């Protein structure tokens, strides 16, 4: 600011115009990244959204990778600002509550057209070289700062639990826009209060105990080798994004030729669809098996959560992340979103039955079902964290964030 104030008036005007145009390009890039992924973004797409030609965009950003990285930096800057403000509160609960409020205020401004969405960070791992290293370091710093909302110091076990809480909070930050569009603008304060209630106390009724049963999801393969093929593809797509996971990379991961790829599937879009079907089928199988169990809805829901977390933390994982939807054609994307919504509605139905039964707290089942979707969607990212402790402990810690809330420490004594 001091440098700008020392410039002649004409130069200050040029600086402001440059910044305004650069900000507009970054906002357009964030929209394209969220719709098509960082790998799928082109200068032409971005230029069209801001009324420029492609050459004009390259005046601000020489390479597409530079533009994507700058858009991600904007997101990381915003998260830093949100955490700065949240950290001023006195208690963990107040800090998380303030963080959620800031985020909901941001989403309301986007809803009103007063602000643009920031770029979702799921494609960070698809960046390459020094740029990837720099962005990942900043993301790790954001993660540590989020974890510090619950305080610092204490035992390794306490730090592990804070890590699970931080990850779930951040995942909900990016999952919110996917389902908040179903609500009117004037409903957002109520949604915020209902979501904070789940964060505060979880879904468990008073005196509920964590004692899930692991569901048997094993089944015979209709086509030998297909499961391994889809599993390898899912891992690559989760790590590199839809555009980053090329047919050649998938074939190399499986140590097969590209011809073998096309023996299984006709096109890459079909691959992603099949990966989604595999993931959704696993979740739906868990829901069906749990509904056939004797016992309360609490026992059924916790058994689903534990089983799916076990899948995500094991060699049987991962489930395909919803972020891969951005690379699909609109018609196919809509069909996959519809399937995801049906799974969420089934969770909401089980939660409603549990509330009537008394085994689930009186929470908003639609809101709580979305926290469950976020939980199962993101857990694969924590597999290294989970690998530092016994599997049942990792599952209990991660699940506790939603079943008992973000501030309940009973799992430390389990």
N, C-alpha and C positions, 0 to 999 in steps of 0.2 A: 504494500500500500504506500509506503514512504517513497519508493522509487517512482510509482505512478504519479504521486503528488508533485514530484520534482520535475515532471515532464511538461512541455508546452501543452496548451489546451488541445491542439490538433492531434498531437501524439497520444494524449490521454484518450481522446475519442476513438482513435484507431485501436488502442489497446482494449478498450471496452467492447468495440465491435468484434475484434478478434476473439475475445473470450466468449462473447455471446454466441458467435457462430460455432466455436469449438464446443461449447456446452450443448448446443442444439445437435451437433453431429454425435456427441457422446450419448445423448438421450435417445437418438434414433438408433444408434448401434446397440444400446441396451435392449430396445424393443426387438430388434432383429435377432439378437442372441437368445432372448427368451422365447422367440417363436421358432427359430431355425437352428440354434446352437452357434457357438463361436466358430466352429469349422465351417458351418453352412453359410455364415455371413459373407456378403460380398460388398465391395465399395459401391457397386451400382445400386443395391438395395438401400443402403444408407443414404446415398446421394439423392435418390428419388424422394425419400421421406423429408428431406430438408430443402428440396428445391434447388439442388446444386447439380453440376455435372461431376463425373467421377474424378476428373483432373483436379477440380477444386477441393475435393476431400483429401486428395494426396498432398495438397499444400499443408494441411494440418497434421496428417498422419501418413508417413511414407509407405508403410506396409499394413496389410490387414491385421497382422498379429499385433502391431503397435496399437491399433485402434481397439482391438479386443482387450488388450492388457490395460489400456487407459480406462475403458468402461468398467473393468473389474476393480481397478483402483478407486473409482468413484464409489462403488458399492462398499469397499473396505473402509473408505473414509467415512461414509455415512454410518456404518456400524460402529466405528470408533467414536463418532460424535454421540450416538445413542448410548453407548456404554459410559462415556464421560458423564453424561447427565444422570444416568441411572446410578452410578457409583456415589453420587452425592447423598443418596438416601442412607438412613442409619442402619437398616436391617436387611438381611437377604430377601425377605418377603417384600419389603418396600422397594428394594432395588429391582427385583423381577417385575413387580407391578408397574413401576415407572417405565422400565424398558418396554413392556407390553403396551402401555399407554402411548408412548412415543411412536411405536410401530403402527398402532391402530390409527393414530392421528395422521401419519404419513399415508397410510392406505386410504383414508377418507379424502385426503387432498388429491390423491390419484383418481379416486372415484369421481370427484367433482371437476376433474380436468385441470387442476391447479398445479400439478406436479407430475413428472414422468416416473415410471417405475425404474428401479435400478436393476442392473444385470444380475441374474441368478448365478451363483458361483459354482454350479455343478460342473461346468466345463473347465475349471481351473487346471485339473490334472491333464487335460488335453493340450495345454500349452507346452512349449518345448524349451529346452536349454536354460539359459540364465534367466530368461523371463519367467519361466515356470518356477524356478527356484525362488526368485524374489517374491512372486505372488503367493506361493505356498508358505513362505516364511511369515508373510503378513497375515495370512489366514490362521496360522498356528498362534500368532500373537493375539488375534481376535479371540480364538478359542480360549487361550489362557486368561484373557481379560474377562471373558464371559464366565469362566469357571470361578474367577475371583469375586463374582457377585455374591457367592456363598461364603466368602472369607478366604483367608490364606493360612498356611501353616497346618498343624495337626498331623495325623498319621498318614501313611501311604493309603490305607483303606479309605480314610475320609476324602483324600484327594481323588481316589478312583471314583467314589460316588459323586463328587462334585463334577468330575469329568463327564459322567453319564448325564447329569442334569444339564450341564452346559450344552452338550450336543443336542439333546432333545429340545431345549429352548431355541437354539439356533435353527434347527430343522423346522420347527413350527413357524419361525420367522419367514422362511421361504415357502412353506406349504400353505400359509394363510391365503395368499392371493388366489390359489387354486379353488378354494371353496367359498371365500367371502363374497364372491360375485353373486351368490344366490340370495343375498340379503339386501334389503333397501338401505340407503345411506343412514336414515334415522334409526335403524336397528343396530348400528355398529356399537354404540355404548352398551347395549344389553348383551351383545355377543362378547364384547370384551370382558364384561363382568362374569359371564358364564364360563368363559375360557379361563379366567383367572381363578375361578372357583375350582376348576379341575386341576390347575397348577398348584393351588393351595392345599387341597385335601385329597386329590385323586378320585377314583371311582369306588373305592372300597367302602362298604358299610362299616360302622363302628365294630371293633373287635374281630374284623375279618383277618384270617391267617393266610399267608402265602404257602400253598401246598398244591401246586399244579400237577396234573398228570400229563406225561408226554404222549402225544398222539402218534399213532403209527401211520406215517404218510407214504410208506413204501408201496410200490405197485410194479407190476410187470411192464416192461417196455414193449410197445406195439412194434417198434422198429429198432433193432439192436444198434447201439451207438448213437442214437438220436439224442438221448438225454445228455450224454457227454458233450455232444456238439453244441446243443443249446446252452448248456452251462458255461462252456468256454466263451461262447459268443456274448452271453449275458455279462460275464466278468469284464470282457473288453469294452463293451458298450457302456457299462457303468463307469469304467475308468477313463475312457477316451471320448465318450459321447457318441451319438449315432454317426455323425460325419467322420469322426476320428477313427472309428473302428472299421477299417477297410476290409473288404473280402480277403485281400492278401494277408492282412494281419491275423484275421480269424483263422484262415487256413494254416498259417505258420504256427499259431498257438496250438493247433491240433496236429501239427506235423503231417498235413495232407496237402494235396494240390488244390488249385482253384476249381479244377474239374470235379473233385470230390465234393466241394461245397455245393456246386450246382446239381449234384446227384441228390442232395438232401433238400435243396430249396431252389426255386427258380429265380429269385431276385432278393436284393438286400432288404427291401421293404417287407417282403414275406418273412425274412429272418427275424426282424424286430417284432412283427406280429406274432410269430410263433414263440419268441422269447416271452412276450407279454402273456400269451395264452398259458404257457408253462407256469409263469409266476402267479397269475390269477387263479389257475387251477389248483395250485398248491394251497393258496389261502382259502379258496372255497372248500377244498377237501377238509382242511382243518376246521372250518366252521361247521361243516356237515357232521364230521366225526364228533365234534364237541356237543352238538345239539342232540346227538344220539346217546350221550353219556348220562348216567344217573347223577343226581346232585343238583346243586343250585346254579343259577346263571353266573354267579361269581366264580364257581369252580370251572364252569365251561369257558368263560372268557379268559381267565388266567391260564387255563390249559392251552388255549389258542395262542395267546401271547408268548408263553414259554416255548411252545413248539416252534413257532415261526422265528423267534429269536435264536433258537438252537440251529435252525436251518441257516440263518444269516451268519452265524458265528462259526459254522462248520464247513467242511469241504462240500457239503450238499448245496451251499449257497453260492451265489446270492440270488435274491429275487431282483428282477429288473426294475431299476429306478424309474419313477414317472417322468423324470427329465428327458428321457429318450423320446418321449412323445413329440418333442419339438421337431424332430426330423421327418416325421411321417406326413403323408398327404392328408389334407383336412378331413376327408371322408373316413379314412382309417383311424385317424386320431380321435374323431368323435366316437367311433365304436369302442375304442379302448377306454376312453374317459367314461362312457356309459357303463362299461363293465366295472371299472373302479368304483363308480357311484353305487352300483348294486351291492358291492362288497361292503361299502361304508354303511349303506342302509340296513344291511343285515346285522352289522354290529350295533347300529342304533336300535334295531328291534330287540336284540338280546339285552341291551342295556335297559330298555324300557321295561321288558319283562322282569329283569332283575330288580328294578326300582319297585315295581308292584309287589314283588316277592319279598323285598326287604333285604336282599343280599348285596344290592348296589345302592350307593348313596343317591339322594335325590338331586341329580345333576341333569343338565341339558343333554339328552342322548345324542342329538345331532352334532353338537359341538364336541362332545367327548369322543364320538366315533371318529371324528377327523384327527384328534390327537392320537388315536390308535393307528390310523392310517399313516400318520407322520412317523410314529415310532417304528413300525415294521418296515417302512420304506427306506429309512436311513440307517438302520442298524448295521448293515454290511460295512459301512464306513468305519465302524468301531471294532472290526474284527481283530486288529492288532492290539488294541486296548483289552479286548476280551481274552486274547491269548496270553496275557500276563497273569491270569488267575484261573482257578478251577472254573469250568464251564457253567456249573450251576450257580456259582457266585456271580459271574458276569451277567447271566440271565436275570437273576434276582435283582441285582443293582440296576440294570438298565430298565427292567420292567417297573421297578418301584417308582420311577419318575412319574408314571401315569396312574398306576394302581393305588399308590399311597400319597402321591403328590411330590412336589419338588422340595419340600421342607421337612419331611418325616424321616427320622433317622433309624426307625426300628430295624431296617434291613442290616444295619451295622452289627446288630446283636444276633443275627440269624445264624 
